[in-house]
Amino acid sequence: MSGHIVLPEQTERTLNHLVLAVYILIAISLFTALATGIVGVLIAHLKRDEARGSWLESHFTWLIQTFWYSIVGYAVAIVLFFTIIGIPFAAILCAATWIWSLYRLVVGYVSFNQAKALAV
């Protein structure tokens, strides 16, 4: 945790709980068509500034990137779906985006659970 600012204990505890909640919300969104992910990414956007400079900031950024990059992947898949030739590619892209998102959530959570910053 060197190179990071130390937050007041209560602030760090609160942000820690919020990061965990965002991980859970985005993970649930993998199974519920992104509804909870929107809530999670809003929390991450709103609270990232409070965590600025701490190890928790990297987790908020990681979660924000995971959510928005997955939205781009799904959006491209939807566009491909509307072309007859692109339907198989759309299915592959949807599956790849889902697996990539799950991978990022697992890697991020493991790092979070060890109280380590992520390289974003």
N, C-alpha and C positions, 0 to 999 in steps of 0.2 A: 504494500500500500504506500510505498515511498513516492514522493512527488505529488501526493494528493493532500488536499486540505482535510482537516479533521472537523467534522460538523459537531455542534452541540449534541449531547447524548439523546435528548428527546427528539430533535429534528432527524437525526440519523435513524432512530427507531421507527419514526413515522414514515420516512421515505423508504426504509427497508420493507415495511409492510406494504407500502404502495407498489414497490417494484414487484414483490411477490404477487400481489393482486393482478398486476398487469400481465405477468407471465401466465397466470391462471386464465385470465380473460382471453388472451390471445390464443392460448392452447385450446380452450373450449371453442373458440371461433373456428378452429380447424374442422369441427364437427357440426357447427351450427350456421353455416353460410355467412360468416364474418360479423354477425350481429354484435356479439360481445367484444370482438376485436376493435370495433369502432369506439366503444366505451374505453377500452384499455389504451388505445393509442391517444385518445383525448387526454386521459389522465397523464400519460407519459409526456405529452407535449406541454401540459400545464405545469407539471412538477419538475421537469428537467432543470429549469433555471434555479430552483431551490437547491438542487444537488450539484450545481456548477462547481467544478474543481475537485469533487469527491469521487471515490470509486463507484458510487451509485450512478453518477452521471453517465458513465459508459454503458450501464445497463439500460437506462432510459433510451439512450441513443440507439443501442443495439435493437431494442424492441421496436422503436419507431421505424428503423430501417427494415427490419424483418417484415413488419406490417405493410409498409408502402411498396416495397419491392414485390411482395407476394400479390398485392393488388395489381401491379403492373403485369405480372405473369398471368394472372387470371383474366385481365382485360385483353391481353394479346390473344389468349386462348379463345375468348368469346368472339373476337374478330375472326380468327381462323375458323371457328365453328360455322360461321355463316357462309363459308365457301365450301363447296362439296369436296374439293381436293384437300382442304385444310382440316377436315373433321378428325382424321387420325392424329394429325399433329397437335390439334387442340386437346385431344384426350391425353396425349403424351405430355404436353406442356402443363396441363392441370395436375397430373400425377407428379411430375417433377417439381412443380411449385409447391405442392403439398408436402412432399418429402423434404425439400429444401427448408421449408418453414419449420417443420417438426425438428429437423436437425439443428437449426439455429436456436430453437427454443430449448432443446436439451442441452446444447453446449452452453448457452447463456445461463440456464438455471444451475447447471453444475458449477460454473464459475461463481455465480451469485451465492450459492450455498456454501462455497469456500471463502466468501467475502473477498473475492478477487475482482479487479477491474478487467474489462474486456478491451482488446485492441480493436477499436472501430475505425 
